[in-house]
Amino acid sequence: MLFIQYPKCSTCKKAKKWLDEQEIKYSERHIVDDNPTYDELKKWHNISGQPLKKFFNTSGMIYRDMKLKDKLPEMSEEEQLKLLATNGMLVKRPLIVKDDLVLIGFKETEWSEKLL
C-alpha cells in the first residue's frame, strides 16, 4: 500500500498517525519530491470512481492563484490530468493507493471501512 503525502500537511500527519496506530503497513511517498505522473493519476482516477475534481487540492494556494475553480469546468479530463501532473501541491492529499483502491483525503470513517 502506498501512502502519498506532504510531510508539513496537518491532515497528512493525522492520517499517518492513524495508519501507525492501526499497525497498517505502507510505503511513503512525498507528493512534491515525487509528483504523481499523468499515467498514475489517470489510473488512480479510474480505480477511485471519483470525479477528477476530487483529486484537486481546492484549498491550496496554487489552486486559488491559478483560479482553477473557474477554469476546471472548461478543461477536458486530459488537460486536468496533465495539469495535476505538473505540481504535487495541486493534488489533494493524503492519497492511499492499493491494488484496486484509491482513497483521496483523510476521512477516518472511510479509511476504517476500507482498510481495516
N, C-alpha and C positions, 0 to 999 in steps of 0.2 A: 504494500500500500504506500502511495506517495502522498506526502503532506507538503503542499506548496504554500509558502507563507512569506511574510515580510517581518523580520525579527522585531522591528520597532512598533508594529501594529498591536494595539492592546487586545483586539479581538483574536488575533493570531496567538498571542501569549495565553489567553484564556483557553483557546482550543487545544494548544499544545499541552497545557497543564491537565486538561480534561483527558486527553489521549493517554498521557502518562499515568494518571490516576486509575484509568480503566485497564492499564497494562496492555494497551494496544500497540503492537509493533508497527513501525513505519519508517520510511526513509524521508529525509527532509530535503527540500529544495527552496532556495532563496529566489523569490519571484522576480527580483530586479537583476541579480547577478546571472540568473539563468532563466531569462524570459521564455514563457511558452511560445512555441513556434506556431505558424499558421496551421500546419498539419495536425499538431497536437490539439490546438483549440478546436479545429473542425471535428476531430474525432471525439473530443470530450463533449462538445456541444451535442453531437448526435447521440452519445451514450446518455447524457443527462436528461434529455427530453424537455429541457427548459428553453424558454425563449432566449435568443442570443443576448438580449438586453441584460439578462441576469448576470452575464459574465463581466459586465462593465462596473467598475468601481465608481458609482454615481456620486459618492460623497467626496471623491478625490479632487484635489486642486486642478490637476491636469484636465480631468473631465470637464470641470467648470470653465477653466481658461479656454479650452477649445470649443466651448459652447455646444457640446455634443448632445445635450438634451434636445436641441433644435435640429441638429444635423443627422442624428441616427435614423430618424424615420425616413429620411430621403436616401439613405445609403443602402446598397444591396448587402446581402448577407456576406458575400465575398469581401466587399470593401470593409465591412465591420470587422471581420476576422483578420484581415491584413492590418488594420489599424491596431487591434488588440495585440498583435504580434510585434508591434514596434516598441512597446513600453510596458513593462511589468506593472507599473503604477496605475495603468488603465484597467488592469484585471482585478475583479473582486477577489478578495482573499478572506480567509484561507480557502484552499481547494483540497479536497480529498479525491484522489484518483485511484481506483481499484478496477480490476478486470472489467466488470460490467456496471460500475457505479461511479458517478461523479457527484460530489456534494460541493455546493457553492456557498461560501459564507459559513459562519458557525451558528447553528441553532441546535442547542443541546438536545432537545426532544427528538429532532430529526436524526441527529447523529446517533443517539441512543437506539432508536428504532432500526437504523440501517447497519450499525457497526457492532452492536452487542448481541 
